[in-house]
Amino acid sequence: MPADLRTKVTTGHLDPVWSTIRTEAERLAADEPLMASMVHAVVLNHRSLEDALSYRIAEKLASAEMPSLLIREICEMAYADRPQIGVAARADIIAVRERDPFCDRMLQPLMYFKGFLGIQVYRAAHWLWTTGRRDMAMFFQMRTSELFSMDVNPAARIGQGIMIDHAHS
């Protein structure tokens, strides 16, 4: 890939959802300096939405038994193997932004909304399930239930543009 095209891809110029999220993250970091470190960790240090989601999911699901690095590698494999997972995540962000009156920026689902994050974990768990890694898929499902009070069977087949409000019990 030519360097100028690579720059456009990694900065979000060919991905309007990611570009919007990055712009909103830059604004948040400037407006709320105490959150700048978190914003950099979750958004600004990543080249794509898939990279940011891999990081966010890994940091949320990690436990003493399963370090974040391993979870992140699994998520990265899922996004690389099935690019439609990233497309679905973008559709989910747009759905949350359009349907949730509490959401006024595309950045918010990635940063704060457990319904959105739970659906993204389900997508990785579903990939694990369909590739025969059922125990790891069940681990993802278990952690999602524990952390987000949301329980989606990794064998379930769901579409995209999903918004789950509150995701609590």
Secondary structure, 3 states (H helix, E strand, C coil): CCHHHHHHHHCCCCCHHHHHHHHHHHHHHHHCHHHHHHHHHHHHCCCCHHHHHHHHHHHHHCCCCCCHHHHHHHHHHHHHHCCHHHHHHHHHHHHHHHHCCCCCCCHHHHHHCHHHHHHHHHHHHHHHHHCCCHHHHHHHHHHHHHHHCCCCCCCCCCCCCCCCCCCCC
